[in-house]
Amino acid sequence: FSRSRSERVVPPRVPRQVGLTTPAGRATAGDDGAGEEGIAMRRSPPRNLQPARSAAPNPRVLFDLTGRVALVTGAGRGLGAAMADALAQAGADVLLWGRDAARLHQQAARLRGLGRRVLAQRVDVTDHAAIRSAVRSALRAFGRIDILINNAGIWRGDDALSLSRREWEEVLETDYTAVFFISQAVAAAMARRGYGKIINVSSTSGVMALAHNAAYGSAKAALFHLTRILALEWGPLGIRVTGIAPGLFRTDMTRDVFADRAWLERRRRDVPLRRFGEPADLAGLTIFLASSASDHLTGQTILIDGGASLTT
């Protein structure tokens, strides 16, 4: 049916969105994520609030990280090194944080061989002043940080009756508290540009109760919820916050576990895919979460464990 002119429905007026003042490309002076208060606003919406394009995007473009800058903590070995390698393979320039300077420089040299800009920084992630200083240095060198992967972590296994306060605090400070303060420092710079991806590396230990795992499991469980809270708060700023929760992977940290072949064989039978993870298994998920392919995803932590958590 048709309406007369006087009966036609007038769509409600949509308030104009506001976003963050941000230069295109390089960071402005003071773009160091070091606690500036107050953010100037502009009238045009940040990138995440722009209308969706109707044309189907090119998959190659969606997963292409060329021109983006990624910061990976715990990047000298294991899962961190594998994720840094995946990002560089996808086109990103990479900032490597870690404690072992020799390993970091070896990793940096290899990634430069791919034609990427790379900066290796020896950073103690439990030192808040060191975090802020390293973020400032990274922004001076690269002008921006588009992707942050919070991977640095330690494990201290002991019976809950025997776990010392020092061991407890050491794990919580490295695996949980540091994630928040690194994210806070980097997010301030991302917010001024109206875009960013933060990926927190948790663990299936955060959803499965395992003996001798009180500190590590508690820290990783807390990361699941921190990821959701930061996604909620920072989504309007254009920052997506997601998580990866690996199961048992073969790394330096799990060397002793993999030395027990009898236990491994028993545990392997409970894994639907009948094998444990290798660092390279994280490449695809890392690139997906870091790229434009996941721009409408935030607040979720994805388990990658060969299905082991389905049977436990």
SVG drawing of the C-alpha trace seen along z (x, -y; Angstrom):
<svg xmlns="http://www.w3.org/2000/svg" viewBox="-2 -18 76 63">
<polyline fill="none" stroke="black" stroke-width="0.4" points="0.0,0.0 1.1,-3.6 1.1,-6.4 0.1,-10.0 2.9,-12.6 1.7,-13.4 1.7,-9.8 5.2,-8.8 7.5,-7.6 10.5,-9.9 13.6,-7.9 14.9,-9.0 17.9,-11.3 21.1,-9.4 23.5,-11.3 26.8,-12.0 29.5,-9.6 32.6,-11.0 36.0,-9.4 39.6,-10.1 41.8,-12.7 44.6,-10.8 47.1,-11.6 47.2,-9.1 50.3,-7.1 53.0,-8.3 52.4,-9.0 52.4,-12.5 54.7,-13.8 53.9,-12.1 52.3,-9.1 54.0,-6.8 51.1,-5.2 52.6,-6.5 49.5,-7.7 48.5,-11.0 45.1,-12.0 42.4,-13.3 42.0,-12.6 40.9,-15.2 37.8,-14.3 37.0,-14.8 33.7,-14.6 34.4,-11.8 34.0,-8.2 37.0,-6.0 37.6,-3.3 35.7,-0.6 32.4,-2.7 32.6,-3.4 29.8,-1.7 30.5,1.8 31.5,2.2 29.0,4.0 31.5,5.5 33.1,8.8 36.6,8.1 39.7,9.8 40.9,12.6 44.5,11.7 43.9,8.2 42.0,9.3 45.0,11.3 47.7,9.0 49.7,7.2 51.9,5.2 52.6,1.8 51.4,2.8 53.6,2.9 53.4,5.7 54.8,6.0 55.3,9.5 56.4,10.1 58.3,13.3 59.4,13.3 62.8,14.9 61.7,18.5 58.8,21.0 55.3,19.7 56.3,16.0 59.0,16.6 56.5,18.6 53.9,15.9 56.5,13.2 57.6,15.2 54.0,15.6 53.3,11.9 56.5,11.1 55.6,13.7 52.3,11.9 54.0,8.6 54.2,6.9 57.2,5.1 58.0,6.5 59.0,5.4 60.5,8.2 60.5,8.1 62.2,10.7 64.8,11.3 67.4,13.3 69.2,10.7 71.1,13.2 68.0,15.1 66.2,11.9 69.0,10.7 69.1,14.0 65.3,13.8 65.6,10.2 68.3,11.1 66.1,13.9 63.1,11.7 65.1,8.9 66.0,11.5 62.3,11.4 62.6,7.7 60.9,6.6 61.9,3.8 62.6,5.3 63.6,3.9 64.7,6.2 64.3,4.9 65.4,6.6 62.5,5.8 61.5,7.1 57.8,7.1 57.4,7.0 59.1,3.6 56.4,1.0 58.9,-1.8 60.7,0.4 57.4,1.1 56.7,-2.6 60.2,-3.3 60.2,-0.4 56.9,-1.5 58.2,-5.1 61.3,-3.7 59.2,-1.5 56.9,-4.4 59.9,-6.6 61.4,-3.9 58.2,-2.8 55.7,-5.7 52.9,-3.3 51.9,0.1 49.0,1.7 49.2,5.2 50.1,6.3 50.6,9.9 50.9,10.5 52.8,13.8 55.4,13.5 54.8,16.0 56.4,18.3 55.3,21.5 56.0,22.6 54.6,26.0 54.3,27.1 51.8,28.7 49.4,26.0 50.4,26.7 54.1,26.1 53.8,23.2 55.7,20.2 54.4,16.6 57.4,15.6 56.5,18.2 52.9,17.2 53.6,13.5 56.3,14.2 53.8,16.0 50.9,13.6 53.1,10.6 54.5,12.0 51.5,13.9 48.7,11.5 49.7,8.1 52.2,7.4 49.6,8.1 47.4,5.4 50.0,2.7 51.6,3.5 48.1,3.4 47.4,0.1 50.5,-1.5 50.1,-0.4 46.3,-1.0 46.8,-4.7 48.8,-5.0 46.3,-2.8 43.3,-4.9 44.8,-8.1 44.7,-6.4 41.3,-4.8 42.5,-1.2 44.4,1.6 44.5,5.4 45.5,6.8 45.9,10.6 46.4,12.1 48.0,15.6 46.2,17.5 46.1,21.3 43.6,24.2 44.9,24.3 42.6,21.3 39.5,23.5 40.7,26.9 41.7,27.7 45.1,29.3 47.1,30.3 50.3,28.5 49.1,25.6 47.5,23.2 49.4,20.0 49.7,20.5 46.2,21.8 44.8,18.9 46.7,16.3 45.6,17.8 41.9,18.0 42.1,14.3 43.3,13.5 40.1,14.8 38.0,12.3 40.5,9.4 40.3,9.9 36.5,9.5 36.7,6.4 39.2,4.7 37.3,5.5 34.2,4.0 36.0,0.8 38.2,0.3 35.9,1.4 34.5,-2.2 38.1,-3.3 38.6,-1.0 40.7,1.5 39.8,5.2 41.0,7.4 41.0,11.2 42.8,14.2 44.5,17.5 44.5,20.4 46.9,23.1 46.8,26.6 49.9,28.7 52.5,27.5 56.1,28.6 58.3,25.7 61.2,25.1 58.8,24.6 57.3,28.0 60.5,29.9 60.2,31.9 56.6,32.9 57.6,34.1 60.4,36.2 57.9,38.4 56.9,40.6 54.7,42.9 52.5,40.0 52.5,38.4 51.2,41.5 48.4,41.9 47.4,38.2 47.6,38.3 44.8,40.9 42.5,38.3 43.3,35.8 40.7,36.1 43.4,35.1 45.8,37.6 48.7,35.2 50.0,32.3 50.7,28.8 53.8,27.4 54.6,23.7 53.8,23.4 50.2,24.5 49.6,21.0 50.5,19.2 47.1,19.2 45.1,18.2 47.6,15.4 47.4,13.9 43.6,14.1 43.3,12.3 45.9,9.7 44.4,8.9 41.4,7.2 39.8,10.6 38.8,10.5 37.7,6.8 34.2,7.7 35.6,10.1 36.5,8.9 36.3,10.2 36.7,13.9 39.5,16.3 39.9,19.2 41.1,22.6 43.6,24.3 44.4,27.7 43.6,30.4 40.3,30.9 41.9,32.0 39.6,29.7 36.5,31.6 37.4,34.8 38.7,33.3"/>
</svg>
